[in-house]
């Protein structure tokens, strides 16, 4: 004889599901923290892209001017990254609003 567990009625199952899915302050805080981290990660990737573009521009300019290629790559990358971080800071302030 196999003993089967008692069956759950629909009302009880619905109540358990609602309690499980109901947002708690911890879940909400975790969701907001994760959203901030995801946004920041996307912004860092944009900075990396701007740094790469700056490296290419710096390399092309220094090649045309007769300077060392590596210096153009370094300075162009730094300039692109700096512009990217300024852009992120500006967008982050706009996102939050005035203090």
Secondary structure, 3 states (H helix, E strand, C coil): CCCCCCCCCHHHHHHHHHHHHCCCHHHHHHHHHHHHHHHHHHHHHHHHHHHHHHHHHHHHHHHHHCCCHHHHHHHHHHHHHHHHHHHHHHHHHHHHCCC
